[in-house]
Amino acid sequence: MKLVVIPMLGALLAFEGCKSVRTVRAGDNEARDNGIEVQSSSEAKDGTIVVREEWEPKFVDEKGPPQGSLSLAAGVVTNQLTSGQELTPGQSLKSADGRFTLTFQADSNLVLYYRNNAIWASNTAGQNATQVIFQPDGNLVMYRPNKVPVWSPNTYNKGANVARLQNDGNFGVYTAANVALWTSGTGGVPPAVPADKRPIAIGKFGPKIAWPIIPIHSVLLPNGKVFSFGSNAQGVQGAQFNYDIWTPGAGTAANSHQLLPNQIGTDIFCSAPLLIPATGNVLIPGGDGRPQGNYNLGIKDTLVLNQGNQTLVRGPYLANGRWYETATTLPNGEILVHGGIDGNRVAITAPE
């Protein structure tokens, strides 16, 4: 291959076996950036400078995208592109579970959406691209109309056979052995939760009912019972002494409640109780120190309510004493504890 440069008029770049032609000027920065070495040689004749062409494209072979590529038919929904298949502006891939959509937008941006929120993009808006094609060499390439590549993950000649949008939120290029050569890095989005198929019920407020304590805190247990604690009828903190288990199926009379002793003796008033997903037990981090009875002070204790035998046991100590903190269950099942004040009435900013 040769690049012929005509002085004053610029240069004409012609690739063997390729119909597309590109013009650049000698010394042009774009030519230099693409690895085209422009220099005179002893082969110059009749005022024409013959220049050696040293460029090996990164995105595409010399012939540009393959001829006869297959664009997805209107109405076709698929989660992948195989050899020769392409997306044109406005077309999309959709994950098999329907939660993720990869759209080649009219503005030339390739964008991955999760529930209408963009979580990844090729950042190619305004590039006037007209196709995204999965080539026979295993590369996924976005092209302009003149066959100039705009974007690619550079997976050519590495054994890739599919570009796929997976149910975990990753869009990637994979081999036949399902080895990822490149991904969007968006895997790990929380899995879909099946819809509750029970019929919709309309609730209503009923009359007030008697309760053995003032239930400042309450947690609905997986077995349908309600765990609560707080203070006595006069509003005096009493969570270091007892807690209540209510069985709704037994009605609302006094015998539907079990007022049980807190045998640990830790005051769990103003803690942050929540269910442990893996066990259905209740984690109760923090609570109230009140050494003088005048101030609410954070403590490092954690207790765990066993929903089976309804008893409290000690859990691991917190790194910081916490009173009136917040606890949040994370998607992986771990529990994040944050906020609150410590044993010196100082706000805690570090989570754990």
C-alpha positions as CSV (number, residue, x, y, z in Angstrom):
1,M,0.0,0.0,0.0
2,K,1.2,3.5,-0.8
3,L,0.1,7.0,0.1
4,V,0.6,9.5,-2.7
5,V,1.0,13.1,-1.6
6,I,0.4,15.9,-4.2
7,P,2.0,19.2,-3.2
8,M,-0.4,22.1,-2.5
9,L,-3.5,19.9,-3.1
10,G,-3.1,17.5,-0.2
11,A,-2.9,13.8,-0.2
12,L,-5.1,11.0,-1.4
13,L,-5.1,7.8,0.7
14,A,-6.3,4.7,-1.2
15,F,-6.4,1.3,0.5
16,E,-6.1,-1.8,-1.7
17,G,-9.4,-3.6,-2.1
18,C,-11.3,-0.8,-0.4
19,K,-13.7,1.6,-2.2
20,S,-13.5,4.3,0.5
21,V,-10.9,7.1,-0.1
22,R,-9.6,9.6,2.4
23,T,-7.8,12.9,1.9
24,V,-5.2,14.3,4.3
25,R,-2.4,17.0,4.0
26,A,1.2,16.3,4.4
27,G,2.2,17.1,8.0
28,D,-1.5,16.9,9.0
29,N,-1.8,16.3,12.8
30,E,-4.6,13.8,12.3
31,A,-2.5,11.8,9.9
32,R,0.4,11.8,12.3
33,D,-1.8,10.8,15.2
34,N,-3.0,7.8,13.2
35,G,0.5,6.6,12.6
36,I,0.9,7.8,9.0
37,E,4.5,8.8,8.4
38,V,4.6,11.6,5.8
39,Q,8.1,12.2,4.4
40,S,9.7,12.7,1.0
41,S,11.7,9.9,-0.6
42,S,13.9,9.3,-3.6
43,E,10.9,7.9,-5.4
44,A,9.5,11.4,-6.0
45,K,8.8,12.0,-9.6
46,D,7.3,14.9,-11.5
47,G,6.7,16.9,-8.4
48,T,4.7,14.0,-6.8
49,I,6.0,12.8,-3.4
50,V,5.6,9.1,-2.8
51,V,5.2,8.4,0.9
52,R,5.4,5.0,2.7
53,E,2.1,4.2,4.6
54,E,2.8,2.7,8.1
55,W,-0.7,2.7,9.7
56,E,-2.2,-0.5,11.1
57,P,-5.8,0.3,12.2
58,K,-6.7,-0.7,15.7
59,F,-10.4,-0.8,15.3
60,V,-10.9,-2.5,11.9
61,D,-9.1,-4.3,9.2
62,E,-8.1,-2.5,6.0
63,K,-11.4,-3.3,4.3
64,G,-13.6,-1.6,6.9
65,P,-16.8,-3.4,8.1
66,P,-17.7,-6.6,6.3
67,Q,-20.0,-6.4,3.3
68,G,-23.5,-7.7,3.6
69,S,-23.9,-7.2,7.4
70,L,-27.2,-8.1,8.9
71,S,-29.2,-5.4,10.6
72,L,-31.8,-6.5,13.2
73,A,-35.3,-6.7,11.7
74,A,-37.9,-4.3,13.0
75,G,-39.7,-5.7,16.0
76,V,-37.0,-8.3,16.7
77,V,-35.9,-8.4,20.4
78,T,-32.6,-10.1,21.2
79,N,-29.9,-9.8,23.8
80,Q,-26.9,-10.4,21.6
81,L,-25.1,-9.7,18.3
82,T,-23.3,-12.5,16.5
83,S,-20.9,-12.3,13.5
84,G,-22.1,-9.8,10.9
85,Q,-25.0,-8.5,12.9
86,E,-25.4,-4.8,13.5
87,L,-27.4,-2.1,15.3
88,T,-28.5,1.0,13.4
89,P,-29.6,4.2,15.1
90,G,-32.7,3.6,17.2
91,Q,-32.2,-0.2,17.6
92,S,-31.6,-1.9,20.9
93,L,-30.6,-5.1,22.6
94,K,-32.6,-6.2,25.7
95,S,-31.5,-8.6,28.4
96,A,-33.4,-11.9,28.5
97,D,-35.1,-10.8,31.8
98,G,-36.1,-7.5,30.2
99,R,-34.6,-5.3,32.9
100,F,-31.6,-3.9,30.8
101,T,-31.7,-2.2,27.4
102,L,-28.7,-1.2,25.3
103,T,-29.7,1.4,22.7
104,F,-27.8,2.8,19.8
105,Q,-29.2,6.3,20.0
106,A,-29.8,8.7,17.2
107,D,-27.1,11.0,18.6
108,S,-24.5,8.2,18.0
109,N,-24.2,7.3,21.7
110,L,-24.4,3.7,22.7
111,V,-26.2,3.7,26.1
112,L,-27.0,0.9,28.6
113,Y,-30.1,1.5,30.7
114,Y,-31.5,-0.1,33.9
115,R,-35.1,0.8,34.6
116,N,-34.7,4.0,32.4
117,N,-31.6,5.1,34.2
118,A,-28.3,5.2,32.2
119,I,-25.6,3.1,33.8
120,W,-23.0,3.0,31.0
121,A,-22.4,4.8,27.7
122,S,-19.8,4.8,24.9
123,N,-19.6,8.6,25.2
124,T,-19.8,9.0,21.4
125,A,-22.6,11.5,21.1
126,G,-22.3,13.8,18.1
127,Q,-20.0,11.5,16.2
128,N,-22.4,11.0,13.3
129,A,-22.1,7.2,13.5
130,T,-24.5,5.0,11.5
131,Q,-23.8,1.4,12.7
132,V,-22.5,-0.7,15.5
133,I,-21.4,-4.1,14.1
134,F,-20.0,-7.3,15.5
135,Q,-17.4,-8.2,13.0
136,P,-16.2,-11.7,12.0
137,D,-12.9,-11.0,13.6
138,G,-14.6,-10.7,17.0
139,N,-14.5,-6.9,17.3
140,L,-17.5,-4.7,18.1
141,V,-17.1,-1.5,16.2
142,M,-19.1,1.8,15.8
143,Y,-18.6,3.4,12.3
144,R,-19.4,6.6,10.6
145,P,-20.9,6.5,7.0
146,N,-17.4,6.8,5.5
147,K,-16.3,3.6,7.4
148,V,-14.2,5.5,9.9
149,P,-14.3,3.8,13.2
150,V,-15.6,5.8,16.2
151,W,-15.5,3.4,19.1
152,S,-14.5,-0.2,19.8
153,P,-13.4,-2.4,22.8
154,N,-10.5,-3.8,20.6
155,T,-11.4,-7.5,20.9
156,Y,-10.4,-8.4,17.3
157,N,-8.7,-11.8,16.7
158,K,-9.1,-13.0,20.3
159,G,-11.7,-15.7,19.7
160,A,-14.8,-13.7,20.5
161,N,-18.0,-15.0,19.0
162,V,-20.8,-12.9,20.6
163,A,-21.6,-9.5,22.1
164,R,-24.2,-10.1,24.7
165,L,-26.3,-8.1,27.2
166,Q,-26.6,-10.3,30.3
167,N,-29.2,-10.5,33.1
168,D,-26.6,-9.3,35.6
169,G,-26.4,-5.9,33.8
170,N,-23.1,-6.5,32.0
171,F,-22.8,-5.8,28.3
172,G,-19.7,-7.6,27.0
173,V,-17.8,-9.4,24.3
174,Y,-17.5,-13.2,25.0
175,T,-15.7,-16.3,23.6
176,A,-17.5,-19.5,22.9
177,A,-16.3,-20.7,26.3
178,N,-18.1,-17.6,27.8
179,V,-14.8,-15.9,28.7
180,A,-15.3,-12.2,28.9
181,L,-12.8,-10.3,26.7
182,W,-14.4,-6.9,27.6
183,T,-17.4,-5.8,29.6
184,S,-19.2,-2.6,30.5
185,G,-18.4,-3.2,34.2
186,T,-22.0,-2.8,35.2
187,G,-22.7,-6.3,36.6
188,G,-24.1,-6.8,40.0
189,V,-27.2,-4.7,39.8
190,P,-29.7,-6.2,42.3
191,P,-31.7,-9.1,40.8
192,A,-35.3,-8.6,40.0
193,V,-37.8,-9.4,42.8
194,P,-40.9,-11.3,41.6
195,A,-44.0,-9.3,41.9
196,D,-46.4,-10.2,44.8
197,K,-49.1,-12.2,43.1
198,R,-51.5,-12.0,46.1
199,P,-54.7,-9.9,45.4
200,I,-54.6,-6.3,46.4
201,A,-56.1,-5.8,49.8
202,I,-57.5,-2.5,51.1
203,G,-56.6,-1.9,54.7
204,K,-58.3,0.3,57.2
205,F,-57.6,1.7,60.7
206,G,-59.3,-0.1,63.5
207,P,-59.9,0.9,67.1
208,K,-56.9,1.3,69.4
209,I,-55.9,-1.8,71.3
210,A,-54.1,-2.3,74.6
211,W,-50.4,-3.0,74.6
212,P,-48.3,-4.1,77.5
213,I,-45.6,-1.5,76.8
214,I,-45.1,1.7,74.8
215,P,-43.6,0.1,71.6
216,I,-41.1,2.7,70.5
217,H,-39.5,0.1,68.2
218,S,-41.2,-2.8,66.5
219,V,-40.1,-5.4,63.9
220,L,-42.4,-7.7,61.9
221,L,-40.7,-11.2,62.1
222,P,-40.7,-13.7,59.2
223,N,-43.0,-16.0,61.3
224,G,-45.7,-13.3,61.4
225,K,-45.2,-12.2,65.0
226,V,-44.3,-8.7,66.1
227,F,-41.3,-7.9,68.3
228,S,-41.4,-4.6,70.1
229,F,-39.7,-2.7,73.0
230,G,-39.6,0.8,74.4
231,S,-40.8,2.1,77.7
232,N,-43.5,1.4,80.3
233,A,-46.9,2.9,80.4
234,Q,-45.5,6.0,82.2
235,G,-42.9,6.6,79.5
236,V,-40.0,5.4,81.6
237,Q,-37.4,3.5,79.6
238,G,-37.7,-0.2,80.2
239,A,-36.0,-1.9,77.3
240,Q,-33.2,-3.1,79.6
241,F,-35.9,-5.1,81.5
242,N,-38.3,-6.6,79.0
243,Y,-39.6,-6.7,75.4
244,D,-42.9,-7.9,73.9
245,I,-43.8,-10.6,71.3
246,W,-47.3,-10.3,69.8
247,T,-49.0,-13.0,67.9
248,P,-51.6,-11.3,65.6
249,G,-53.3,-14.6,64.9
250,A,-54.2,-14.9,68.6
251,G,-56.2,-11.7,68.5
252,T,-55.6,-8.6,70.6
253,A,-56.4,-9.7,74.1
254,A,-53.7,-9.8,76.8
255,N,-52.9,-13.4,76.2
256,S,-51.9,-12.6,72.6
257,H,-48.8,-11.0,74.0
258,Q,-45.7,-12.4,75.7
259,L,-43.8,-9.9,77.8
260,L,-40.4,-11.5,78.1
261,P,-37.4,-10.5,80.3
262,N,-34.3,-8.9,78.8
263,Q,-31.8,-11.3,80.5
264,I,-28.8,-9.5,79.0
265,G,-29.7,-6.2,80.8
266,T,-28.6,-3.9,78.0
267,D,-30.9,-0.9,77.4
268,I,-31.7,-1.2,73.7
269,F,-33.9,1.9,73.8
270,C,-33.2,4.1,70.6
271,S,-31.1,1.3,68.9
272,A,-31.7,0.4,65.3
273,P,-33.3,-3.0,65.1
274,L,-33.7,-4.8,61.7
275,L,-33.9,-8.3,60.2
276,I,-30.8,-10.3,59.3
277,P,-31.8,-11.5,55.8
278,A,-29.9,-14.8,56.0
279,T,-31.5,-16.0,59.3
280,G,-34.7,-14.0,59.9
281,N,-33.3,-13.1,63.4
282,V,-33.2,-9.4,64.5
283,L,-30.0,-7.5,64.9
284,I,-30.2,-4.7,67.6
285,P,-27.1,-2.5,67.3
286,G,-26.4,0.2,69.9
287,G,-28.7,1.5,72.5
288,D,-28.6,3.7,75.6
289,G,-26.0,4.0,78.3
290,R,-27.4,6.7,80.6
291,P,-24.9,6.2,83.4
292,Q,-26.4,9.1,85.4
293,G,-29.9,8.8,84.2
294,N,-29.8,12.3,82.7
295,Y,-28.3,11.9,79.2
296,N,-28.7,9.5,76.4
297,L,-25.3,8.1,75.6
298,G,-24.3,5.6,72.8
299,I,-23.1,2.1,73.6
300,K,-21.1,-0.4,71.6
301,D,-23.4,-3.4,72.4
302,T,-25.3,-5.4,69.8
303,L,-28.0,-8.0,70.7
304,V,-29.7,-10.5,68.5
305,L,-33.2,-11.8,68.9
306,N,-33.6,-15.4,67.9
307,Q,-37.0,-15.5,66.2
308,G,-37.3,-19.3,66.9
309,N,-37.0,-19.3,70.7
310,Q,-37.6,-15.6,71.1
311,T,-34.5,-15.0,73.3
312,L,-31.9,-12.3,73.3
313,V,-28.2,-13.1,72.9
314,R,-25.1,-10.9,72.7
315,G,-23.7,-10.1,69.2
316,P,-20.3,-8.6,68.3
317,Y,-19.4,-5.2,69.7
318,L,-19.5,-2.1,67.5
319,A,-16.4,-0.1,66.8
320,N,-18.2,3.0,68.2
321,G,-20.8,3.5,70.8
322,R,-24.1,4.5,69.0
323,W,-27.4,6.0,70.2
324,Y,-30.2,6.8,67.7
325,E,-28.2,5.4,64.8
326,T,-29.5,4.0,61.5
327,A,-29.0,0.5,60.2
328,T,-29.4,-0.4,56.5
329,T,-29.4,-3.8,54.8
330,L,-27.2,-3.9,51.7
331,P,-27.9,-5.9,48.5
332,N,-25.3,-8.5,49.5
333,G,-27.0,-9.2,52.8
334,E,-24.5,-7.3,54.9
335,I,-25.7,-4.6,57.3
336,L,-24.4,-1.0,57.3
337,V,-24.6,0.9,60.6
338,H,-24.1,4.6,60.5
339,G,-24.9,7.8,62.4
340,G,-25.8,8.3,66.0
341,I,-23.9,9.8,68.9
342,D,-21.2,8.0,71.0
343,G,-20.6,7.7,74.7
344,N,-19.4,11.2,74.8
345,R,-22.4,12.7,73.1
346,V,-20.3,13.2,69.9
347,A,-21.8,12.6,66.5
348,I,-20.4,9.6,64.7
349,T,-19.6,10.1,61.0
350,A,-17.8,6.9,60.2
351,P,-20.0,4.0,59.2
352,E,-19.3,0.3,59.9
